[in-house]
């Protein structure tokens, strides 16, 4: 009797497997295109400048000299913030004798706003100064730099000169300026 029962169980299992294996199930699928993941860019286009590089000559204590207009074209796809810094190239150290401020202007040089007021020029060597935020692709920002010799400059400063790099640094909006001070920043 056991053998008959075992045989019936085996026959039932084989029959259910045969039915399950031959049963059809509908299905469908779709492959959706070639999807792209592209990283954004932060890019300064040096396509147009006016007045740079500049040369301010015959400066005297209390006298204000101004550069031409510096245009900075932004070509990145991500919104960015712009920072300003200065690095010495050649000549004497004039950091103790000069002050500066940056003015935002139109392309034609008309005043928009002062980015900040008078500061010791040493600040531009040691700190990155935010000059624009939320700059978008193809947007241009224009600036004028104003410099004056401090009244405290003595006769020993006559004839001194220096050449410096002006650095405009762009970083994705909300990012921070470099951890390295402008005077230590690598230049070409």
C-alpha positions in Angstrom: 0.0 0.0 0.0 2.9 2.3 0.7 4.3 1.7 -2.7 1.0 2.6 -4.3 0.7 5.8 -2.3 4.2 6.8 -3.1 3.6 6.2 -6.8 0.5 8.3 -6.7 2.3 11.2 -5.0 5.1 11.1 -7.6 2.6 11.0 -10.4 0.7 14.0 -8.9 4.0 16.0 -8.5 5.0 15.3 -12.1 1.6 16.3 -13.4 1.6 19.6 -11.5 5.1 20.4 -12.8 4.0 19.7 -16.3 1.0 21.9 -16.0 3.1 24.8 -14.4 5.8 24.5 -17.0 3.4 24.8 -19.9 1.2 27.6 -18.4 1.8 31.0 -20.2 2.2 34.4 -18.4 2.0 37.6 -20.3 4.8 40.2 -19.8 6.1 43.3 -21.3 9.2 45.5 -20.9 10.5 48.9 -22.2 14.0 50.2 -22.5 14.0 54.0 -22.2 16.5 55.7 -24.3 20.1 56.5 -23.5 19.9 58.4 -20.3 22.7 60.8 -19.6 24.3 61.9 -16.3 26.5 65.0 -17.0 28.4 66.9 -14.3 28.2 70.7 -14.3 31.0 73.1 -14.9 32.5 76.2 -13.3 34.3 78.2 -16.0 35.6 81.8 -16.3 35.8 82.9 -19.9 38.6 85.5 -20.4 37.0 86.7 -23.6 36.9 90.4 -22.8 38.8 92.7 -20.5 39.4 96.4 -20.6 42.0 98.2 -18.6 43.8 95.1 -17.5 46.6 94.6 -17.0 46.8 98.1 -15.6 49.5 100.4 -14.6 48.9 103.1 -12.0 51.9 105.6 -12.0 53.0 108.7 -10.1 50.8 107.9 -7.1 51.0 110.4 -4.2 49.8 110.2 -0.7 46.0 110.8 -0.5 45.6 110.6 -4.3 43.0 108.1 -5.7 43.8 106.3 -8.9 41.4 104.0 -10.7 41.8 101.3 -13.2 39.8 100.7 -16.3 36.9 98.3 -16.4 37.5 94.6 -15.8 34.9 92.4 -17.4 34.6 88.8 -16.2 32.5 86.5 -18.4 31.2 83.4 -16.7 30.8 80.3 -18.9 30.0 77.5 -16.4 26.8 75.6 -16.3 26.5 75.8 -12.5 25.7 79.1 -10.7 28.9 80.4 -9.1 30.4 82.9 -6.7 33.4 85.1 -7.6 36.3 86.0 -5.3 39.1 88.6 -5.7 42.6 88.2 -4.5 46.1 89.6 -5.2 49.5 87.9 -5.4 52.9 89.7 -5.7 55.0 89.1 -8.7 58.0 91.5 -8.7 59.2 94.7 -7.0 58.9 96.2 -3.6 56.4 95.4 -0.8 53.9 98.2 -1.0 51.2 96.5 1.2 51.8 98.8 4.1 51.3 101.9 2.0 48.3 101.3 -0.2 44.5 101.1 0.3 41.9 99.9 -2.2 38.2 99.4 -2.8 36.3 97.6 -5.6 33.4 99.1 -7.4 30.9 97.2 -9.5 30.1 99.0 -12.7 28.3 98.5 -16.0 30.2 97.5 -19.1 30.4 101.2 -19.9 31.8 102.1 -16.5 28.7 103.5 -14.8 28.6 103.0 -11.0 26.3 100.2 -9.7 27.6 99.8 -6.2 30.7 99.6 -4.0 31.5 96.0 -3.4 33.2 97.1 -0.2 34.8 100.3 1.2 38.4 101.2 1.7 40.7 98.4 2.9 44.4 98.0 3.4 45.8 96.4 0.3 47.3 93.7 2.5 43.8 92.4 2.9 43.7 91.4 -0.8 46.9 89.4 -0.3 45.7 87.5 2.7 41.9 87.1 2.2 39.7 86.2 -0.7 37.0 88.9 -1.1 33.6 87.9 -2.4 32.7 90.3 -5.3 29.7 88.5 -6.8 27.4 85.6 -5.9 24.9 83.6 -7.9 26.5 84.4 -11.3 24.8 82.4 -14.0 26.0 81.1 -17.4 26.9 83.8 -20.0 26.6 86.5 -17.3 29.2 89.2 -17.3 30.3 91.1 -14.2 32.2 94.4 -14.4 34.5 96.1 -11.8 36.8 99.0 -11.3 39.6 98.9 -8.8 40.4 102.2 -6.9 43.8 102.6 -5.1 45.3 105.3 -3.0 48.6 105.9 -1.2 48.1 106.2 2.6 48.8 109.6 4.1 51.3 107.9 6.4 53.6 107.0 3.5 56.9 108.8 4.1 59.6 110.1 1.8 61.3 106.7 1.8 58.4 105.3 -0.3 59.1 107.6 -3.3 59.9 105.8 -6.5 58.9 102.4 -5.1 57.0 100.0 -7.5 55.6 96.5 -7.6 53.9 94.2 -10.1 51.1 91.9 -8.9 48.7 89.3 -10.2 45.0 90.0 -9.8 43.2 86.7 -9.3 39.5 86.1 -9.9 38.4 82.8 -8.4 35.1 81.2 -9.3 33.5 78.5 -7.1 30.1 76.7 -7.4 27.5 78.8 -5.6 27.6 78.2 -1.9 31.2 76.8 -2.0 34.1 78.5 -0.3 37.1 80.4 -1.4 40.4 78.4 -1.5 42.0 77.6 1.8 45.2 79.0 0.6 45.6 82.8 0.9 45.9 84.7 -2.4 49.5 85.5 -1.9 50.3 81.8 -1.8 48.0 80.8 -4.6 49.7 79.2 -7.6 50.0 81.4 -10.7 51.1 80.7 -14.3 
